[in-house]
């Protein structure tokens, strides 16, 4: 097998066939939005939580957040773009991934709640 290269922006990272999965993991290829891995992981988490919660009532805070889910989905990139632009390599990732997840989720939920409360902007995030 010949060398492969991963792509991140315009940068090419040369690597051999056995280094490719590790290189792709570190450069967004493995858990990118466009890979089947993300779909399978999301489906597995959804099914596990669904099975675990079967027969229980939904907490009120989950019901409240579910009203904001479309707005959270639409708005969360606004919170992640500056992080990617100004701090592309935050390390260690086991600390920064949960921190950025909470930051983007909380920020998007707050903005969505504020937009839904205003009559003139409520239609933006139904």
N, C-alpha and C positions, 0 to 999 in steps of 0.2 A: 504494500500500500504506500502510495506517495504522500507527501505532506499536504495538509489541508490548511485552510486559513479561515479564521472567524472574522466577522465584520462588526465593527462598532463605529458608526459614523463613517469617516473616510479612512480610519486606521485598519490595517490588516495585521493580524497577529499570526505569523507562521507557526505551525505546530504539526507534529506527526499524528498519525491516525489514533494512537493510544492516548495522546494528550488532548485531543479535540473535546471529549466530553467535559474534562476539567476546565479547559479554556472557555468553553461555551457557558459553563456554570458561572464562572467569574465575570463574564462579560454580557450577561443578560440573555444568552441564547437558550438556556435550559428552562428558565422560568419567565420567558418573554410572554407577552400577551398573545403572540401569534403562534404558540406551540401547542401541541396536543397535551403536553404535560400539565399546563395550567388548567385546561378543561377537565382533565381526569382528576387532578388534585381538588379542584373546586367541587366537582360532583361527589367525590368521596367524602369531603368534609360536610357537604350538605346532607348526604344520606346518613352519615354517622350521627349528626346532630338531630336529624329527623327521627331516627330510630331511638335515640336516647330520650327525646322529649315526647315520645308517643304516649298518649293518654294523660298528659299533664296540661294544665291551663297555661296560656301564654301570659308572661308577666306584663304588666301595664307599660313598662319602659320599652319593651320590645315592640309592643303595638304602636307606641308613639314614634319610635325610630322607623318603623316600617312605613309610616306615612311620609317620611322624609327620604326614603331610599332612592327614588329617582333623582331628586335634587342632589343627594350625596354623591351618587354616581356621576352626575353631570359636572359638579363643582370641584370634586377632589383633585383633578389635575392642576387647578389653579394654585393649590398649596404645594404640589410636588414639583412644578416647573422651576421655581427659584432654587430649590434644593439641588436639582440636577444641574442647573446652570452654574451655581456658585460653589457647591460642595459635592462634586461628582464622585469622590472616593472617600466616603465616611467609613471609618473603621474603628472598632470591630463591628462587623455587620450584625452579629447576634444582639448587639445593643441598639444599633441605629434602626434596624428594620422595625422592631416593635415601637420605638419612639416615633418614627415617621408615620407609622400606621395610625397611632393614636392621634398625632398632630393633624394629619390630613382628614381623618374621619371626624374628629371633634370640630375642626374648623369648618368643614363642609356641612356638617349637621347644624352648626350654629348659624351659618349664613343661610342655609335652606330654611330654617325656622324663622329667621328674621324676614326673609323674602316672602314666605307664606303668610305672615301676619299683616303685611301691607297689602291693601286692596289693589293698588296699582301694579304690584310686582308678583302677586300670587299666581298669576297665570304662567309665569316663567318656570316655576317648579311645582307642577300640580301634585 
